[in-house]
Structure formats: C-alpha cells, structure tokens
Amino acid sequence: MPLADVSETYADLVTTVFSSTIAAKAWLATAALALALVQVTTAARMWGRLRFLPMRGPIVPRVHRWSGRIAFLCTLPVFFHCVTILGFRTPDTRVAVHSLVGTFFYGVFAAKVLIVRDRSLPGWALPVAGATLASTLGLLWLSSSLWYLTNVRFGF
Amino acid sequence: MRRGWRPILVGGAVVAGTFALAQAQMFEPSVPAVATVSGGDIYRGEIAFERECASCHGTGGAGGGVGPRLQGSGLDAAAVRAAVQQGRGVMPAALVSGEDEADVVAYVVSLSTP
C-alpha cells in the first residue's frame, strides 16, 4: 500500500465518527485539554493544595494516572494528522505558533514522564514539568481547536 | 553525566524526532492531478469550505442543504472555479476569492473525484 493511501484510510476511519478530520482534531484536542485540567487538579490535590475538593485517598492518584493515559491517547490521532500528514507549516502567525509549540509537545511529555519516575530530582522539577506540559497543551488548543470552533464551525 | 539531565536530553531528542517527522510529511495525501491545477492547498481549502460553503453543500460536501452534493460529483477544477467565480443558482458569485478560491477549488476537486 503506498504511504499516501494511509492518510486516506485514516480520513475514512475518522469520518465514521466525525464530520471531518479537522473536526476530529478539534474535539480530540478539547478532550485532551479537559483531561489535562483533571490532571492539574488532581496533581494539586496530591501536593496538598485545593483542600476544599472532596477527593481524598488513593482515588486521587488513580484518577491522575488514568486521566493522563486517556489524554495521551486522545492526542495520538491529532499527532498523526498534524505531524505526518500536514507537517511543519508557517503560512501565518497562528499556524506558525501551533507548529512550533506542537513540535515541543511530546518532548515536554517525555521529559515529564521521566521526571515522575526519577526520585533524585529536586521537588520543584515535577510541578514545573507538569505545568509546562499543561501550558503547552493549552497553547496548542488555543491556536487550533478554539480557533476552529469559533471561526470555522462548532460541531462534530 | 548527572542523571538530572536525562529528561532534558530525552525530551530534546523527541522534539528533534518530531520535527524530522513533520518535515518528512510521510503520509501527505496524494493529490489528484486535476486538483493541482488550481495551485491550492487542500487542507486550507477544507477550512475555507467549512466556513463558507458547508452551510449549503453540507460538511465535507456531503450535501443535505440548499446546494448539491459535491462528493463524487466528478467536477473538474475549471467547472468548480467557474461556479465559485460566477455563482450558480442561489449561490452568489465570489463567496471566496484569491488564495481562498484556489484552496477551495483544490479541496472540492479532491472531493469530486469519484
């Protein structure tokens, strides 16, 4: 199968659920962002902040881990479309910012995952890495999904 | 080397790998030869189409509104460009123009190819 046909198969697959590949990206990124907010909230709870939230006990780290895993899965089709089909583009400021920040996203993600597992690092490293990752995702969402849903079409 | 550098090095390698993949665009879709006639960009055309044309022609040109279904319609670039520039039926002329027009023509031709 020629490599180019992969994009067609991907588009056929995605459009069984969404109206277009762009709409799919917009909504999957929105889901990832919502889960990232859950990540930030549960992380803050684990670090002794946001005490007013009713969550406590082992459920908090469990929710944190699973929201992270599902958010990561949500980003994969977006990554596939943006990186392997569209590539790095700079036709205007919005797309240039999106391409640049998007290039860094999985690098920040990989660094954060390694920092979680490394107990020898200073205590500030993990919150900084987590906040950077959430901010990166937020910037990506602002420069793509929000733009699409407000300027092009709000719908699946 | 101190262990603390590991996340930064691995993260940097992933960034470099992502950039290389993005430059390669290994799954860039094959564009029907006729679509390249307009010199437009199919991806940008899809966005412009969703914004300006989908309310009548349906999302992805699937039909379902005032305008006809465009998917698999067999229209070529010249026919699409003429319809966009001059309008047709209730469709006003020049709904999109300039670069947007070329992009929309490329996108519609890619849809039209049966």
Interface residues (C-beta under 8 A of the other chain):
Chain A: P2 L3 A4 D5 V6 S7 E8 Y10 A11 T15 S19 S20 T21 I22 A23 F80 C82 V83 T84 I85 L86 G87 F88 P91 S99 G102 T103 F104 F105 Y106 G107 V108 F109 A110 A111 K112 L114 I115 D118 S120 L121 A125 A129 Y148 N151 V152 R153 G155
Chain B: R3 G4 R6 P7 I8 V10 G11 G12 A13 V14 V15 T18 F19 L21 A22 Q23 A24 Q25 M26 F27 E28 P29 S30 Y43 R44 E46 I47 E50 R51 A54 T59 G60
